Amino acid sequence: MINRSFLIVSLLIATMGGCIYRFNGVTIVLLVLVVVISCFNLNKWFVMIAISLGTSFLLYFIHDAHELRMQSLQPDQESVQISGVILPDEITIDGDNLITNARLDGNKHIVRLYAKLTSESEKQVWLSQKNIVHFDATCDLSRIKSPTNFNQFDAQKYYETKHITHQVTIKSWQVKSINSKKIWQKCRYQLHIWHARGIQNAAKLPQPLSDYAQALILGTTPQSLYDNNPGVQTLGLIHLFSVSGFHVSYVLMLLMAVLRRLYVPQEVSAWLGALLLVNYFVFAGEPTVLVRALIAGLIMMTRLAGCQRMPAESVWAVSLLGSLIYEPGILLTLGGQLSFAMTFCLLFTTKLNFWQVNLLLSAVSLPLIVSQQYTWHVLQTFVNFAAIPIFSVVIVPAVMVGFIGQTVPFVTHLMNSIIGLFAHSVDFIATLPGNLIIGKLSWFVSIILFLVALLLFVTEKKIAQWARVAWIMLLGIVLLWTRFPVHGEFSIFDIGQGDATLICEPFKRSVTLIDTGGQVTFGSKQKWQEQAFQRTKGETVIVNYLHSQGISHIDNLVLTHQDFDHIGDAKIMLQKIRVNHVIIPAGMAAQQAFAKEIKPYLKKTHVIEVTQGMMIPKMPLHIVHPFQVGKAENEDSIALYGNIGGQNIFTAGDLNQAGESAIAAKYPNMRVDILKLGHHGSKTSSNPAVIKQWQPKVGIVSAGRNNRYHHPHMETLKTIQDQQMTLFNTQTHGMIRYNYTRKKGQFEVKLNHELATTTTTN
């Protein structure tokens, strides 16, 4: 009775904390649900535990949330003086960029630190850094930015769960190695130094052994892990590469086996095991997700030392509460949710077989993963069946032997071959058909799927059967809803100084992407300055959004002309998502930009060169430019016009004023409701006379913040003002989308929602 009460109280505290740190529909519903469950379990033990623990945690959460709020309100500052400490095992270097966490002197706040390395020799110093670093710096301090596109990864909320609210960009600094006079701090620093050395040694190993050693032994996630092993993420094997209870149990098992062979008494072994756990936790970088496994391991060691056995429910509850003390926001992260959800399910699976347990874990994890990653591979469950025992018996021992024996080339080569076979198998399976683009689940659907999944294998057969039917039906309805939405959209992505526009008709009758954006670099970089792991906006913004909308293919990818800020990320689209047709202006296929940026990635995609008047299947807009074959320059840009959701829309890449005038002369009766202003709002486009003739109601500018061209130009803004147009600008509004059903629709912007307006027609 007391163990059950303790378990429910821990859930009550966790949901209460969720409401305090992130007050939304999910946390409110979960709190209400746990309160209802609590009402059916009222007893003296429950009341005593709830009052004593609940009050303490409530006060702790309120105080911590207030401190976090005050920290987040710190204003942005330029050229501010700061000093702090950097741990060597938290340093990441990619090209000439240095990124790390830094603990500031004085207030002890942790910030994300970004610095540009000025020379190759400086880079080598940082790459080989094995000491604790203290710095004095002049930098720009700013709040970590919230996402500017719908369904984009929210770095601000993610880092808030780690109590990090600001970032600093170094202008100049002085650094020096330090140590601490405090014994505990000195020991902690030394473990981090050893950890840094381990990471540096592991980085020298061949791939994939290097990635596996850093993840499985050292508890770090190297930048190359998911790039080199794409199947790991696709098949949901990330949990195997995060230091967790599995790895802690493995380390303890090895230690206990060695100590038994040495005839060390069990009580002494238990204390040595506890000491090893604490040191390994610090050595692995003190990851929040490892706290649960650490506490569970320490409880197991106390039992071996002769203390009374604690029931599994109480162990889980203590682990949860301990994790919430260490990091109150742990359940707001996907890693924390999966860790505690999976282990919670395992509390009630003693009567289930191996297959049933894995099916249950897959069903429970599906809504958690899909809500954030939007995809699910149908082979994921079966791959996990095989991968877990293979990991235990083959991969982890091979990684340990390969890491420890790295001075012996034959050993390293053999272990790397074994691991390579596994890695290639995973990547091959990930390429097989079955990767479902489900789309973003609403929070309500996610909760229902999660709760119903918990009932799939309950002992009451009727409830279990009902739950299985309900779960499958609900998932089917979700797939139909995301695959065939009743509304359409015309969306302009915020991708900086570039262009990317999505048109998706209702029921996904057609999906058209106009341009892809692309990061233009100015000046040449030396090889040591080049970044190896920089993800493009095409992947993090556009592909991510397409997946969130349940879009699995693009019917027509329109590349208006050859400028890199319009086609630079086309290769990402062609690699990450199925594209049926690439539409380019006539003459572009003969250009060098096409041969370099597009042609190598086409595979089975058909290329269509177009001029005015050509009809393209599943193209919702008409092609009104170019009139002749050109060189895919600005003046040759594809211009599109048509009616979407009751609105006449015109968009034309970087077409100049002469081209706009030619279109106006060709189509004298053309009227425009929504005008996507050409060339990012440059004065070279947006001919005042043409715009006066078209009489647009809404103008949209896609331009980068603080861009070097000062787009949009004042002349264009004056034209907009003279025509009394409503202006939407990605610089201030972020992503802009016009959602519509039949002939009615409304605008929605990601930033400054109060500025959104509604445009409707009959």
N, C-alpha and C positions, 0 to 999 in steps of 0.2 A: 504493500500500500504506500509506504513512504517513498519507495523508489519511483513509483508511477507518479506520485504527487510532485516529486523533485523534477521529473522529466517534463511534466506539463508546465511547472513554474518556469523552467528554463526557456521553454517555447514562448511563454507569456512575456518574459523579460526580453527575449530576442525580438518579438514583434513590436513590443513597446519601443524598443530602441530604434527599430526601423521607422516608426512613425515620427520619432523625434528628429532623426537625421534626414529623412526623406519622406515628407508627408504627401502621399498620393493615394490613388485608388487601391493599388496593390497592398501597401502596408496597412491601410485602414481595414480592408476586407480580411486580411490575415489576422490582424489583431482581434477583430470582432469574432472571427471563427474560433480562435484560441480561447477567448473569453467565454464563448458559449460552451466549449468543451470543458472549461474549468468549472462552469456552473453544475455540470453533471458529475463532478468529482470532488465536491466540497466535503472536506473532513478536517479534523483538527490539525493533522500534519500539513495538509495543503495550506490552510490559513496561516499557520505559523511560518512555514517556509516562504509563502508569498509575501507576507508582511515584512519579514526580516530582510530577505534578499531583494524583493521588489522595490522597497523603499530605497535601499542602498544604491541599487543600480539606476533607479529613476533619477536620484540626485546626481549620480556620477554622469549619466548621459546628458542631463540638462546643463551641468557645468561644462562638460567637454564640448557640447554643441555650441554653447555660448562662446567659448574660447575660439572655436573654429570660425564662428561667424565674425568675431572681432578681427581675427587674423585675415579673413577674406576681404574685409573692408579697408585694409591698408591701401592707400592710394598709389597709383603708378607714379614712378619718379625717374627722372633722367639724371645720369651722371652722379649717382648716389654712392657713397663710400660704405663698403661692407667688409666684414672679415668672417671667416668661418673655417670649418674642417671638412675635408674630403677623405672618405675611406677608399683605399686603392682598389678594392674589389667591386666598387660601384661605378668605376670609370668605364665609359664606352667611347670608342674612337672609330669614326668612319670618315675616311678621307681626311680633310682638314678640319673636321668638326669634332669637338670634345663635348660630351654630354654626361652629366652625373647629378647626383643629389648632393647637396651641401648643407650642413647644419651650421646656422649662423651663430656667432658669438652673441652673448647677451640674452636675447629672447629665445634662443634655441630652436627657432622655427627652421623647418627643412624647406629648401627651395630647389627647383630644377635649375641647373646651371648649364649655360651654353657658352662655349668659347671657340674662337677661330684660332687654329694653330698657324703660326706665321712662317714656319720652316719645317723641312723634313727632319732636321736634327731635333727640334722641339717635339715633333711627333714621336720620334723614337724614345725620347726621354719619358714621355707619358705612357707609351706602350710597355715600357719596362719598369714602370713605377711600382714599387713594392712597399712603400712606406706611407704612413699617415701624413697627409698634407694639410698645412695651415696656409691660408691665403689672405691677403689684403688686396681689395680690388675696387676699381671704379667701374660701375656698371649701370645698365638700365634695368629698373625693377618694374615688373608688370604682372597683372593678374593672368593666370593661365586662361586662355580664351575658351569660350564655349563654342560648340560647333556652329557653322554658318549654313549648313545644308541639312535638309530633313534626313533623319535616320543615320546621320553621320556619327562616328565614334565620339563620345563626349569625354574628352580628355580632362575637362574641368571637374566633372563629377567623379571620374576615376581617381584622379590624384587627391581629391578631397577625402576619399575613403582612406588615404594614407596620410591625412593631415598635411597635405602639400597644396597650397593655394596660389603661390606666386612662382615666377620664373625670373632669372636674371641673365642678361646678356653682357658678357664681359667686354669692356673696352680696353682696360689695361689692368695688370695685376702682378703681384710678387708672391711667390710661393716658397715654402720651406718645409722640410721634414720635421716632424715633432714626435714626441712620445708623452705619455702621461705619468705623473708621479703617484697617482692613485692606483693601488694594487689591482682592484677590480677592473678599472678602465684600462690599465696596462695589459692585463690578461686578454681583455676583449679586443683591444687593438692588435695584439699579437696574433690572435686567431684570424682576424680580418687580413692581416699581412700574409699569413700562411695560405689563406683562401685565395688571395690575389696571385700568389706564386703558383698555386695549383691551377688557376685559370690560365695563366700564361704558359705553363707547361702543357696543359691540355690543348691549347690553341695550336701548338706545334705538331700535334698528332695528325695523321692523315684522316681525310673524311671517308666515311661518316663517324669514325671512332671519336674524332675531336668533338663533334656536336654532342654525341651520346655521353661522353665522359663529363663534359661541362654540365649537362642537364641532370644526369643520373647520380653522379658522385658529388659534384660541387654545388648543385642546386641553383645553377644560373641558366638563363635562357639566352644562348648566343644569338646574335642577329641573323646568323646564317641558318639556324635550325629549320625554320619553316620554309625558307627559300630553297634549301638543299633537300628538304624532305616534305614536299607538298602533301603527300598522302597522309601524313600524321594528322594534319588539321582536317582534311577532307573526311577521313574515316573516324574522327573523334577519338584519336589515341593520345590527345594532349595530356590527359591525366596520368599516363605512364611516364611522361617526361617532366612532371612536376614533383619535386621532392615531397612525399606525403607519408601516410601511414604504411604504405607498401614498402617504401624504402627504409623507413625507420625500423620496421619489423625485420627486414632483411639484415640490416646492420646489427641489430640486437641478437638475431639468430646466430650470425657468424661469431659474435663476441662470446655468447654463452657456450657455443660449441667448443671454441678454443679454451675457455676457462674450465670447462668440464674435463677436457683432455689433460689439463694441467692440475686437476684435482683441487681446484680452488673451491672453498666452501660456498654454498648457495647464497648465504647472506652477504658474503663479501662480493660475490659476483653481481648481486643485485645492486649494491652500492656503486660498484664500478660501472655497471650498466647505466645507472642514473647519471653518473658523472659524465659518461660518454655522450649521453643524449643531450645534456645541457651544452656541452662543448660543441657537439655537432650542429646544434641549432645556431649557435653564434658563428661557427665556422662556415655554415651554409648561407650566411648573410642575414640571419634572423628573419626569414620570410614569414609573413603572417599566416599563410596557409599551413605552415608546419606546426603551429602552436597546438592545434588539435591533436596531432600525432604525438607531439612531445608530452603533453599532459597525459594522454592515454598510456604512453610508454612508461612514464614515471609512476603511474598508478600500478601498472603491471610489475614494476620493480619493487614497489612496496609490498606487494603480495608475495613475491619471491623472498623478500626479507623477513617474512613471517607475519605480516599484518593480515587482517581479515580481508577476505575477497570482497570486492565491490561489484555489484551487479552491472551488467553491460549498460542498462538504461542510465544508471547513475554516472558511469564513466563518460557516456556521451554527454550528459547534462553538464558535468563538471568541465569537460573539454569545451563545450559551447560557451559557458560562462567565462572560462579562462580566456578564450579567444576574444570575447567581447570586451574584456578588461584590457587586453593587450592592444586590440584594434577594433573599436566599436563599429566601424563600417565594414567589417569583413563580409557580412551577409549581403552587402550591396554590390559585391563583385561576383562575377561568374564563377571564379575559382572557389570562393567561399561557399556559394550556393551549392555547387556540385559536391564539394567535400562533405558538407553536413547533410545534404539530402541523401547522398549515397549511403553514408554510414548510418543514418537514421533508418533507412529501409533495411539495412542488414541486421538491425536489432530484431526484426520480426520475420526472418527468413530461415529459421532453424529447421523447419519442416519442409522446405522447398529443395528441389534438386538443383544441380548446377545450371541447367538450361533455364529453369524458371527464375532463378535469381538474376541471371543476366538479362532475361527479357524484362523483368521488373525494373532493373536499373536503367535499361535503355529507355523504357517508357517514361520513367520519372525524369530522366535527364533531357528527353527530347524537347519539351516546352522551354526548359531553361536555356538550352543551346540555341534552338531556333529563334527564340525571342531576341537574341543578340547577333547570331551569325546568319540566320535566314535560310540555311541549307541543312539537308540531312541526307546521308547516303544510306540506301536500303541495305547495303552490306555491312553497315557499321556494327550492328549487333553481333553478327556472325564472325566478323574479323576480331572483335574484342574477345569472343569465346576462345579463339585460337591464340591471340596475341598475349593474353595475360599469363597463361602457363609457359609459353615460349620465353617471355620476358623473365619469368622467375627462374627457369631452369637453364636457359642458354644465354640470353642477351646480357643481363646484369652481371653474371660471372665473367662473361667475355669482356665486358667493358672494364671491370675491375682488374682483370689480368692484363689487359692491354694497356691500361693506365699505369699500373704499378710496374709492369715490365717494359716500359717504353724505351729503356736503355738497350734492350735486346731487340734488334730489328726483326728477327724472325718471328718472335712472339707478337710484336705489334702488327706485323703484316698478316699473320694468321688470324688474329682476333678481328682485325679490320675487315678481312674477307668474310668472316662469319656474319659480322654485323651488316656489312654491305649487302649480303644476300637477303637478309631480313628487310633492310631498307628498300631495296629494289622491288621486292615482292609487295611491300605495302604500297609503294608508288604505282606499281602496275595495277593492283586491285582498285586503287582510287580512280584509275582512268576508265574502268569498266562502267557500262551504263548503270544508272541507278542513283546518281547524285541529284536529289530533288531540290529544286529551287522553290521552297515553300512560301517565303515571304515573311514579313514581320507580323507576328501574332499580337493581337490586342491583349492588354494586360488581363482582361477578364477571361478571355479564352485560355490564356496561359495558366491561370489559376485553376480553371475547371479541368484542363487536361492533366495538370499536376496532381490535383486532389483525386481525380478518378483513377489515375495510374496507381495511386497508393492502395486502391481496393482491388486490383487485378487478381491478386492471389490470396485474398483473405480466406479464412477457414470456412466461412459461410458460403456454400457453393452458389446459391441463388444470387447473392450480392456480387460475387466474383464474376458470374456469367453476365449479369446486368452491366457491370463496370466494363467488361471487355467489349461488349456490343456498343455501349455508349461512347467509349474511348475511340473505337474505330470509326463510328459514325461521325463523331465530332471532328476528328482529324480529316475525314473525307469532305465534310462541309467546309472546313477551313481551306483545304486545297482548292475546292471549286470556287470559293469566294475570292481568294487571292489570284487564281488563274483567270477568272472571268469576272472582273469587277464591273459593276453597272455604270461607273463613271469613267470619264476620260480625263486626260490632263495635257497641258502645254506648259512645260517646266524649263526654267533657265537655271542652270547650276551656277553656284558661286565657286569658280575654280581659279580665281585670281585674274591676271591679265590674259584672258583667253575667252573662247566661246565654246559652249556645249549646251544644246537644247534638246529636250525629249518631247516627242509627241506620241502619246499612247491613246488609241481610240477605245471607247467602251467595249467591254468583253474581250479586250486585246485583239480586236479585229486587225490591227496593224500596230507595229512598234517602229518608230522612226527616230534615229538619233542624228541630229545635225551638228557636225563638228564634235571634237573630243577634247579640246584644250591641249595644253602642252607647255611645260616649263621652259622658257627660252633662257639660255645662259649667254652672258656677254663676256667676251674675252676667253682665252684658252686657259686650261688648267694643266698643271703638271700631273704626272701619273699618281704621285703620292697624295694629291689633293682630291682625286676623284672618289666619289662616294660609291660604295659597293652595294649598300642595302637601303637606298632611298626609295620609298614607295611613292608612286606618282598619284596625282589627284584623279587620274583616270581609274585607278584601282580603288583608292580609299574613298572616293566620292561617287563617281559615276557607276562603276560596277557594283559597289556596295548598295547604292540606291536602287539599281535595277533589281538586284536580288531581294531587297526589302519589299519591292512591289510585286514579287513573284514572277518577274520577267526572266525567262530562260533563253530568249533569243531576240535578235534585232532583225526585222525584215529588211530595212534599208538604212545603211549608214551613209549619210550624205556628208561629203567633205567639200565644203564650198570653194576652197582654193588651197594653194600649197603652203601657206604660211604655217610655221611650226606651232604657233599658239592656237591653231585651229585643227591641225592633224597630228600633233606630236604624240598624243596618247592613243592614236588609232590602233597601233600595234597591241596595246593592252586590251582593247575591245576585241580584236581578232583572236587574241590568245585566251582570254578569260570567258568569252561568251560566243555563242554561235551567231554568225552574221550571214544572212542570205545574199545580200547585194551591197556592194560599195558603189555609191553614185558619185561621180566626179565630173567637173566641167570638161568639155571636149578639149583635148590637147594636153591634159594633165598627165595622162599615162606615159607621155614621151619625156616628161621632166625628171630630173635627177632626184628631186624630193620624193616622188612616187616610187622610184626604183629603190630608194634607200629605206623609206619609212613605211611603205605599204606593201609592196610586192612580195617581200620575203615572208610575210605572215598571212597571205591570203588563203592557202590551203584550198578548200572547196568553194570559197566565196567567189561569186561572179562580180566582175567589174563592168559597170555601164557608164560610158561617157555620154553626157547629155548636152543638148542645147535647148533653147526655148521651144515649148510646145510638145516636147516628147512626153509620152505617157508611160509611167512606171507602175507595175503592179503593187498594190498595197501602199501607195504613196498618197497620204491625205491632202497634200498641197500640190498645186500646179507649178511647173517650172516656167518662169517668165524671163529668165536670163541664165546663161549668155546667149547672144544671137548668132555667134559664130565660133569657130575653133580659135583658141587662144593659148596662152602659156601658163594658165592657172595663176595669174597675178591678181591683185586686188580688183582690177577692172574686169576680170573674167569671172568673178564670183558667181556661184549659183544663187539665184533669187527665187524664193518660194512664196506663193500666195494662195490663199484659200480660206474656206469657212470652217472653223472649229468651234463647236459649242455655241453656235449663234454669233460668233465674232469673226470678222474678216481680219486675217492675220498676214503680216508681211515680214519676212526676214531675208537678209541678203548678205551675210558674211561681212566682208570689208568692201563691198561695192562702193565706188566713189559717186560724187554728185552727177557726173556725166552719165553714168550708168542708170542712176535713178531717173534722170530726165528722159533717157531713151525709153525706159519702161513706161513712164507716164505718157509719153507720146504714143507708144504702141497700144496702150490700154487707157484711153482718155476717160472712160467711165469707171475706172477702178476706184473703189473707196476702201479705206482701211480703218478698222476699229482699234486693233492692237498692233503697234509698230515696234519691232525690235530694231532699235537704232543702229545703223551700220558703223563698222569699224570702232566699236567700243565707245561711241559718242564723239568720235573725232570730227573736226570741222571739215575734213575732206569728204565727209558723207553728210546726210541729212540736209539735202537741198531745201531751203526755206520755201521756194515756190512750189516744189513738188509736194512737200508736206502740207502746204496750204490747200493744194488741189485734192490730196487724199483725205484730209480732215480726220486724222486719227484722234481717238479719245484717250488712249493710253500709250505711253512710250516706255520702253524697257532698255536699260543700259547694262551691258555686261563688261565690267572693267575691274582691274585689280586695285586694291587700296594702296594709296601713295605710289602709284605707278610712275615710271620715269617720263611718260608721255603727257602726263597731266590730263588724261582722259577722265570724264568727258570734258570737252572744251567749252569755254564760256559761250562761244558762238552757238553751239548746239543747245546749250541750256536756255539761251535767249529765244531760240526758235521754239523750243518746247513751251516756254512761258508765253510767248506771243500767241501760240495756238491753244493756250489754256488746256494743255494735256496733263493728265495725271502721270507723274513720273515714278517708276520703280527702278532702283539702282542696286545692283548686287553689292556695291561698296557699303551701303547703309542698310539694305534689307536682307542681305544674304541671298539664299536661294529663293526664287520667285516661281510660283506655279499658279496656273489658272485651272481649277478643277471644274468640270462641267458634267451635266446630265442632260442629254438632248440639246435644247436650245438655251439653257440657262446655266450660269456658272458664276464662280466668284474667285477673286484673287486671294492668295495666302502667301505670306512671307515668313521666313524663318526668324528674322530679327525684327524687333520693334513691331510686334503684332498689332499694336494699336493703330498703325499706319495702313493696315490692309484695307482695301476697298472692295466693293462688290460691283461687278458689271453684269447686267442681265439683259437679255433680249427675248422677244416673243417669237 
